[in-house]
Amino acid sequence: MKRIFVALICALLLVACSQDDYTNVIPANSKAVVYFDLKSIAVKTGIGELNYQNVLLDKLNGSDSKNDKELSKYIEDPTEIGLDFGKRIYGFYTANDYFCLTAKMNDESDFEDFLEFVKKQGLASAVTEKNGVKYAELYGSVQVAFNDNTCLFSIGTGNVVKNTLAQLLSQSKEESFAASPRFEKLTATNKDIALLTSLDIVPKDYAGYFRVGLPETVDNDKISFLSTLSFDNGDMVFRGQAFSDVAQVQKMLDEKSGAFGKLEGTFFSKVPYDGNCMSLVAVNCASGDKLLEFCRKIPALRTLLIGMNMNFEADAMLKSAKGDIQITAVNADNFLVQTNVSDVAFAGGKESYPIEVSGNSAFVSVKDKVLKISNSEVALNSASKFAAPKLLDTKAATFKGIDLKNKTFFAAFLMGDLMGQSQIQKELSSVGMYANYARSVLDNVDAVVLASEGNNDIEFHVMMKDSKTNFLKQIWK
């Protein structure tokens, strides 16, 4: 009896440990792995509450067509397809650059029935079998390979693709990405969508931000980028972070610039025109010298500085910056820059003087070691009308619930004021038939926020006016 009990426990443990072995197909050297939590996304979308699904089902169920009735079965209960949509779907690239998706097989027989149904529509080939692996083609361009545990999809068809999928299906966990610490880091995110990739396949413009301050000897393939996307109540949140498994490279990532400190909120309440603005950007300068060095390493900023230095002491201004630097766009035509400075030598003893920025006139004010730059003398001098933007709580140092105390960088684009700009409306009109839908969504957005806590992370928010209803429900309703 005792032996039977031990055997039963061992069997249960094996089942529990093998429930996610459909991820064993992910190659150990894959440069990009992504997961989609379809169950979470479906719940947040409220797809079961959408009227068009019920209308479609009523139409299909009321039809005399056997085909329509069979289709309604899959629409009403997608688990009838035979795949376990309660498990995450993983996507990845193979060594020969095929993009694949892997899903947990729930019922192999049901899945074959589904493929037969799709075949009747002329959209799939017949199922074939070789060495315990079954194959089919969808739409003439997607290869499917599956067994009783795992279902693999790949873009592309033919023997090379089939052989690649067969090899992946024969992998053990020890041979796969699933055995690596990076896979644990990816799965532990617990978001709706998450992506782990090598920095060498991240678009160059974005990868460059995380490389600033690193020596050229550090290759991008030594740096990983983990990003997540979650759909919350009233907020869509993207977060990304660069890291390295190599301790020496991670140390360099952590220490690469030293230019930035934590925001102090010095000028949060000093937005002109009673706090009305279309955008506000704040960054904390821990070292003016290092900030200038940082800017010079970004090609676009370096070019801008070269032009500015031809007209005024832009480098000297940056080097003297101390603490928060805040840039406010009052509207499409007026801006205001504010920061404390440690040295006013760049002003040449003047408290105010005109300058030229990118071909446009601006005004400089230097009083009590506070530097202000604006293209509007009214914005520069309207001290009695200064206030904080309505969504920014200066006492709590939060913006619509986002804690700013640990941020080094913060940018908010206030959609109410932005949508009132003629240029924005003109751009929306250019998208043709989608213009009205875009306006209906954007009219319900309070703000778009970009922020960072250090050198290696970034977060992006799309914040709706309705903060109680899930973001997905709001854009799908």
N, C-alpha and C positions, 0 to 999 in steps of 0.2 A: 504493500500500500504506500509506504514511504517513497519507494522508487517511482511509482506511478505519479505521485504528487510532485516530486522533483522534476520528472520528465515533462509534466504539464506546465509547470512554472517556466522551464527552459523553452518550451514551445511558445508560450505567450510572450516571453522576452524576445524571441527571434522574430515573431510577428511584429511586435512593437518597434524593434530596431529596423526592420526591413520596410516599414510603411513608406519611407521616403527614398527608397533605393532607386526610384526612377530618376533621381538626380545623378546617379553613378555614370550616366552617359556623357556628362559634361567633361570635355577634355581638360586635363590638368593645366595645359598651357594656353587655355582660351584667354584672349585679350579683352573680352567683354562678356559679362554674364548679367542678365536682367531677370527679374521675376515680376509677375503680375498676380495680385491677389484678386481674382475675378469675383470671388464670393463677397469680399468686402466692398468692392466697387459696385457690384449689383445691388447690394443692400443700401449703400449710400445714394445711389442713383434713384432708388425707389422704383426700379424697373417693373416690379409687379403691380405698382399703382398706376402705371402709364395706361391711359385709355386706349391708345392705338393698338396695344397688344391684345386687349380684350375684344376690340372690334375685329381684328384680324382672326382671332380664334373663333369668334361667333360665325364669321364668314366661312372659314374652313370647315368647321364642324357642321355647318348647315349645308355644305356641298354634298352632292351625290358622288363626287370623285373620290375613289379609294386613295389616290395620290394625295389629295388635299387633307384627308383625314389622317393619313400617316404623317404628313408634315406638321399638322396641329399637335400631334403627340410630342414631337421634338421641341416645338415652341413652348408648349405648356410645361414640359418637364425636361430640360436639357440633359438631365442625368441619364435619360433613355438612350442617349448617344453612346454611352458605355464608358465615358471618361469621368474621372472624379474631379469635378470643378470646385469641390471644397478644398482641394489642394492647390498650391500655387502652380502657375504655368511658368516654366523657366525658358529663357531664350539665350542662345550663345553662338559664338563663332567657332568653327573648326579650324584646324591648322591650314586647311586648303581653302579657307575663307567662305565656306558655306554657312549661311545663317540657319539655325535649327531651333525648333521649339520642342520641349519635352513635357509630357503630361502623364499623370498617373492613370493607368488603366484600371477601371472599376469592374467592367464586365466585357471580356473579349468578344463573346458571342453577340452582345448588343451592339458593339462597335462594328462588327462585320455586317450585321443587319443594316446599320446606318449607311455603311459604304455601299451596300447593295441598293439601298433606296436612292443614294446619290448617283449611282451608276445608271439607274433607270431614267434619270433626268439628263443623261448624256454628259455628266460632269466628272465621272470617275471611271477608272479602268477596273477590270475584274481583279480580285484578290489572288495573289500567287504566294507560294511558300517555298522557302529554301533554308535548310539547316535550322529549322525551328523559328525562323523569322518570317513574318508575313508582310507582303508589300502591296501597295496600290498607288495609283497616281490620281491627283485631283486637279481638275482644270487644265490638265496637260502640262502644268508647270510646277506642281508641288508633289514631292515624293513623300509617301507615308511608309514607315516601317514600324512594326509593333509585335509585341508578344503579350503574354498574359499579365504582365506587370507594367510595361512602359509603352508609350506611344510617341514616336518621333516624327516630326514634320520638318522638311527641308525645302528651301527654295532651289529649284533645279531638279532635273530628272536624269535618268541614264544609269549605266552600270557603275560609273565612278561614284555617284552619289549613293547608290544602293550599297556599294561595298563600304563606303565611309560610315553609313548608318549601322550596317551590320557589325562593323568593328566597334562602334560606340556601344551598341547593345551588349557586347560581350565583355565590356570593361568591368573590373571590380572597383569597389569604392576606393581601395588603396591606389589605384591607377588614375583616379579621377580628381576633378576640382573639388568634389564633395569632401575629400579628406583633408583639404587645406584650411589653415586658420582664416584665410581670406573669405572662404565660403561661410564659415561661422559668423564672420563680421557682417557679411551680406544678409544672411538669414535673420540675424539678431535685430535688424533695423525695424522689423514689424510694421512696415508702411504699406500703402496700397501698391506702389511700384517702387522698385529699387534697382539700381544699376551699379555694377562694379567694373571698372575698366582701367586699362593701362593708359597713362597720360599720353603715350605716343599716338593714340588714335583719337584723342580729344582735339577738336578744331584748334588750329594754331593760335587764333586770337584769344581763346579762353585759356589754353594751356600756358600761354605766356605769362598770364597774371600770377600763376602759381610757381613760375620759374624765376621771377624777379628776385635777384640776390643770390641765386644758386650758381656755382661755378659751371662752366661749359662741360666739364668732365663728368657731371652727373647726367646720365642718360634718362630720357623720359620713361623707358621701360622699367626703371627702378622706382618709379613713382606711380601710385594707384590713385584713382579718383572714385570715391563712393558718393553716389547721389540718390536721393529719395524724393518721392512725390506722394503727398498725402492730401486727401480731400476731407476737410474738417467742416464744422459748422461755421458758415460764413467766410471760409478761408481756404484757398488752395496754397499749399506750402511746398516749395522746392528747397531742398538743402543739399549742399555738396561739400565734400572735404577731401583734400589731398593728404595722402600719408604714404609711408614707405615701410616695407618689412625689413629694410636694411637700417640698423640702428644709427649708423653714421649719417645716412641721408636724412632720416627722420629728425635728427638733431639739427641738421642744416636747415630743414624746412621750418623748424620751430624758431630758429634764430636768424632767419635770412635777411630781415630788413632792419628791425628795431626802430622804424620810423614812426610807428603808431602806438598810441596809448588809448586808454578807455575814455569814452565821451564824458564830458563834464556838464554838458547842457548849458554852456555859458551864454549862448545867443538864442536858445530855443524860444524865449519870450520876446525876442527883438526882431520880429518880422514886421515890415512896414505895412501900412494900409490896414491896420487893425488885425493883422495876422492872415489876411487874405492872400493866398499865393497858389500857383499851380504846381510848384515843386520846391522841395527843401532838401539840401544835401549837407551833411555834417561829417567831418572826419577829424580825429584828434591827432595832433602832431606832437610826438614825444621828442623829436629832434629835427630841427629845421635842416641841418646839414644832411641827415639821412633821408629826409623827405625829398630834398632836391636830388639826391643820388637815386632814389627810387624812381622819381619822375623821369629822369634822364634815361633810365633803362627801358622805358616804355616808348616805342617809336613815335606814336601819335603825340604824346606829351612832350617828347624831346623836340619834335618839329615845331610844336606850338610855342615852346619856350624860346627857341631860336628866334622866331619871328617877334615875340614880345620883347626880348632883350634888345632888339634894334630900336625900340621906342622908349623903353623905360627899364629900370633896374629890377626886372622880374626875378632873377636868381637871388638877388639880395633880399627881396621881399620874402621869398619862400624860406630862405635860411634864417630869417628873423622870426618866422611864425612860431607861436608858442601856445599850446593848448588847442582848443577847438577852432577849426576853420569851417565857417558856415556859408553856403552859397544858396541864396533864395532867388527863384525865378518868380517874380511877382505876376508876370504874364509873358506873352511871347516877345514882348519888346523891352521889358525892364528887369534888371537883375541887381542883386546886392551881395557883395562878399564882405564878411566880417571876421576878424581874428585879432587876438592880442599879439603884440610883437615885443621881442626882447631888445631890439635895437632899431632906432629910427634914422640911422645914417643914410639909408637909401632915399629918404625924402629930401635930403640936402637942406635941412632946416626949414622946409616949408610945411605948413599945416594942411594945405589943400592945393591941388594943381591938376590940370587936365593931362590925360594920356590917350594913346591910341591902342585899341585891342582888336586884332584881326580886321583892321580897316575901319573900325567904328570908334567914335569918341566916347570916353569915359572920364569919370572924376575920382580923384583920390582924396581921402581925408585921413589925417594922422593926428589924433588928439589923445592925450593921456595914455600913450602906448596902445591905442586901439586903432587898427587899420581898417578902413572901409573903402570899398571900390564899387562904384555903380555907374551905369550909363544914364541915371536919372538923378538930378540934384535934389528933386523932391523926396525920392526914396532915401537919399543919403542923409537928409536933414530932418525928416519927419519923426523926430524922437517921441513926440507926444502921441503919435498914432501907432507906436510899436505894440505888438501883442503876439501871443503864441497861436499857431494854427489850431482850429477847433478840435481836431482829433488828437492833439498832442497834450498830454497831461504833464505839465512841467514839474509839479510837486512830486508825483510818483515816478517821473522820468519814464513814461510809457507812451507809446503811440498805438492807439486802438488795441491795447492789451499787450503789445510787444515791449518787453523790458529793454530799455536802451542803455542801462547802466553798464552792462558788460560788452557793449558794442564799441568797436573802434571806428566803424563806418556805418552810416545810415543815410538812405535816400528815400524820400516819399514823393510820389506823384499823385496829387489830389485830383481825382477824376472829375469832380463837379466843376472845378475851374478849368481843367484841361478840355473837357467836352464843350466848353463855351468858346474855345478858340476857333476861329474860322479855318485855320490851316488843318486842324484835326478833322473838322467836318468835311473839308475838301478831300482829305485822304480817305475817309470812310466812304465817300461817294464813289471813289475809284474802284471799290471792290464789287461794284455792280449789284447783282441779285442778292448778295449776302449783306449789303449795307444796312438794311433795316434790322436784320437779326443781330448784327454786330452792335448797332446802336442800342437795341433793347437790352443786350447783355451789359454793355459798358455803362449804360445809364443806371444800372443797379450796383455798380462797383464804387466803393468809397475811395479806395486808394490802392496803388501798386507800390510795394515796398521792397527795397534791396538793402541788405545789411550784412555785416561781417563782424565776427568777434576777434579775428586775428589775421595772420598771414595766409592761412591755408583753408579757410572756409568761406562759404557764401550761402546766403539764404534769400529766397524770393517769395513774396506773398502777393496774392490777388485777393483783396479783402472786400467782401460784399457789404452793402448797407444793412442787409438782414443778416445779423450775426448768429441767429438761432437755427436757421435752416441749412442743411448741408449744401456745400458749394455745388455738388453735382446735380442735386435736385433743382437748384435755382437755374442752372443753365440748360437743363433738359426739359423743364416744364413747358 
